[in-house]
Amino acid sequence: MKNLTYFLIALLFFSCSTDDTTIDRDAVFKSTLGVEASVSPFGGDELFYADVVYGSGSRNHLDIILPQSTNLKGVVLFFHGGGFTAGSKEDAYEAILTQTMKNILAQNIAIVSANYTLLSTPGNEGVISALEDGSDVINYIQSQLSTLNIPANKMVLAGVSAGAGIAQWNGFREVTNGQVQGLVALAAQSSYDLYEWENVFEGFSLDALRQLSPTLETLFLDFYGGSEPTQAELDALDYRDFMDANDPPVYLYNTAGIEVINAFGQLDFDVLYHSILHTDHLRFKAIEVDQEFSGASQESPDAFVIRVLN
């Protein structure tokens, strides 16, 4: 009878301890992040913290999705696409990405999806504002690693289109080399020195196209904060030129064709932004500097993430 009593007391103690730990964990997250947990967009039992503030800008909000396990392997920071004119962090929850995200979460890897400054956001200074927001997301998550039980230096930067540019600009910089273990660039551009694209497309002249396309001219000036960029500004945005052997491995996947001018004599913006020639240009640089790269012919994006974080 005495043994049974001890057993019941012990069972009660450990049950209460587990509940208290769960309560304490949620309380800590709420206190630190400033928001309460809500229902996961993936329909699972993940802890979901929406609209966490990471900076002072009007679009400086991010979502954090945490697997239930406290033994996390790392975190993926995801940046949405939209040509720096549209899109939102909720794009990460669309059907086309759902299974990839679920596969990552199932391996005890957290996901962060962030908004950033757009070219239409009041007070923006061009694309550099979005790129620097990406840096702020990295710094914010770095500051919360201990609270979120995410191991140090176990980060992957990922994005689609414009988001892929944010991931590359930040991931190829020396300041992040020790923190970031991999980059996923889907529908990516090869540089934000747009004149570098003349080395991507045969016979391509950016200035000639700017004269022919008022839409492109407006986008060009908005991209650089409303005025002609200096060479120093272009150099600071040429993340392809940042690439070296010390950079983390990069996963590249584009599907658009190679003809910038379509059969109707019109500029094809999908090809201009997402051509397979952009990823070829990045691969050639990776080979030149001995940087590891991967793609769809080797593995899926989620398999890449899981591999580099293990």
C-alpha positions, 0 to 999 in steps of 0.5 A: 500500500505504501508503494502504491501511495508513493507511485501515485504521488510521483505520478501526480508530481510529474504530471503537474511538472509537465503541465507547468513546463508547458504553461511556462513555455507558452508564457515565456514565448508570449512575454518575449514575442509579444503575441499569443499562440494561435492555430497553425496554418498547417493544421497541425499541433505546431505552436504558431505566433503571428505578427511578431514585431521585428523592427520599426517599419510598417511591414516589419512583422513575422510569423514563427512556427515551432514544432512541439519538440523542444529539441529543435534542429534549426530554423528556416527564415522564409521571404516571400516573392512579389517583385518587391511590389506585392506579396506577404508572409502568408504566401508561405502557407499556400498549397504549392509550399504546404507539403514542403513546409510540413516536411521541414516541420516534421524534422523538428525544424522551425519556420519563420516567414517575414514581411519586409518593406516594399517599393510602395511602402512610404519612406522606402529607399529602394530595394536596399530597404527590403534587403536590410529588413532581411538582415533585421529578421536574421538579427531578431531571430538570432536574439531569440534563439535561446528563448525558442530553443533553437540551436545557434548557427543552424539557420537556412535562408529561403525565398521565392523570386524577390525573397530569393534575392533577400536570402542571397544578398544576406547569405552571401555576405561574410557577416552571416557565413558562420550563422547560415548553413544553407540558402534556398533560392527559388525563381531567383535573380542572379544579381541586383546590379541589373546591368549584370543581367547583360551577362545573363541574356545574350544581346540584352541591353538594359538601357535600350529596353528602358527606352522601349518600356515605360513600365521597365523604366519606372520599375528600374528607378523605383528599384534604386530609390527613385534615381539613377544608381551610382556604381558604388550602389550597384556594387553593393547590390551585386550579391553574385560578386559576394560569392566565395568558397566560405559561403553556405551551399545554395539550392537553385531552381528556376523554370522560366525560359530564355527569350526576354522578348516574346513572339509578339515583340513584348518584354516577357517579365517572367523570363526577365526575372525568373529565367533558367539563365539566372540560375546558370549564371549563379552556378557558373560563379559557384563553380568558379569560386568552389562554392557548393550548390544543389538543385532539383536534379539532386534533391528537393528543397526540403531534403536540402534543408534537412540535410544541411541542418543535420 
